[in-house]
Amino acid sequence: MTINDIRDMFPALRQQVYSRPLVYFDNAATSQRLEKAIMRMDGLALGANANIHRAVHKLASDATEEYESTRDAVRDFLNAGSREEIIFTSGTTASINLVAYSFGETFISEGDEIIVSEEEHHSNIVPWQLLCERKKAVLKVLGIDDEGHLKVEDLKTLITPRTKLVAVAQVSNVLGIVNPVKEIVTICHSMGCPVLVDGAQGIVHVGADVRDLDCDFYAFSGHKLYAATGTGVLYGKKKWLEQMVPFMGGGEMIGTVKFTGTTYAPLPGKFEAGTQNINAVPTLKDALNFMSMIINDDELQRELGEVDEYMYTTLSRIKGPNEVRLFGVPRGTEGKIPLYSFVVEGAHHEDIALILDKMGIAVRSGQMCAEPLMDRFGVTGMVRISLAPFNTMAEAEYFIKSLEKAVAMLV
């Protein structure tokens, strides 16, 4: 399979922007959607649009089968211990908020501590701030060095007997460096502390074997994974999920309801209140099948690697008065996903993005929902390009030429 074969699976790539072929380099925000996923969602909306688990008619039965078979597909992809450990949510943000509320209400008391890192997305900062405000707990921060690498060794002094959880990204949505999550989990567990992993970026490029990582929670979104928006997953170890109070109350998450008291459904139902995103969740199956297919295609991976290497080396070599300053530079054998955030001396990040847009190139500019990280590097924002398996060498070369033109116009 080639990159052009992959492109044929994504209808959105056939369009033009300002009379130019679309070059979509904003995949870390939202990826384009697989045609199979679009067709599945449309088919379910037309042919099996019914509430799951409840009614006995055929449409409800078909919808339930599609939804629950998706849970099995996610369990297999993550190598989770059981399907009861897979909770469907609306995305990574909802998954992290679920843990922040339910774990927090169950286990956090005044004076307890939560640790996050300096490179986290706002979705892995603000829910913990809200928890700490609610419970009068303390939020502590694991720092990064000047190159954007987590100071992992500092965990050994940051963690105390009052530390109840560490929340860290598998891959930063700004820096793109693959963090040593397994090492972090080992350190935390040795000190009696569970770990939540934000896998929003990592699941796409690195994948996750949650039993190998031994993380306690793992969260990701479907819309970054070529599936529908409004879909997400929370993996949690049974030992935690069974103890945690529900996040939301309503239909489906109950055992019995009496005015004298309510009991809750067994896992995973306890955390899936109300009518779920029944037409969209099954698109995760198509996305995960696609992921498995491309991971195991050596020739495709070689071709993708060449595009990635060209982009990284070329951006790194742009020096002089219009030097590109890259953030998140790997070292040694450390991994980095095809994501590059940078600034250009004398050119505003949004101006660069606007000019590139007129050339048909979609990139991200701004703080990338990581304001503390911007403060750490002393910038107001960056330009970010993030590649997917459908991005070609021709697109990469066109981007570099267009970036040089944009900078020449601005500086």
QUINOR-V656470 format. One record per helix or strand. SS is the DSSP state (2 for helix, 1 for strand). FROM is the first residue (numbers start at 1). LEN is the number of residues. If there is no record, write none. Layout:
ss = [SS,SS]
from = [FROM,FROM]
len = [LEN,LEN]
This chain:
ss = [2,2,1,1,1,1,2,2,2,1,2,1,2,2,1,1,1,2,1,1,1,2,1,2,2,1,1,2,1,1,2,2,2,1,1,1,1,2,1,1,2,1,2]
from = [3,11,16,20,23,26,35,58,83,86,92,113,122,126,138,144,150,152,163,171,177,181,194,202,210,217,232,238,254,261,269,283,298,324,336,339,347,349,361,364,371,382,393]
len = [5,4,2,2,2,1,13,21,3,4,16,5,3,10,5,1,1,7,7,1,2,10,5,4,4,5,5,4,5,4,3,13,20,4,1,6,1,10,2,3,7,5,18]
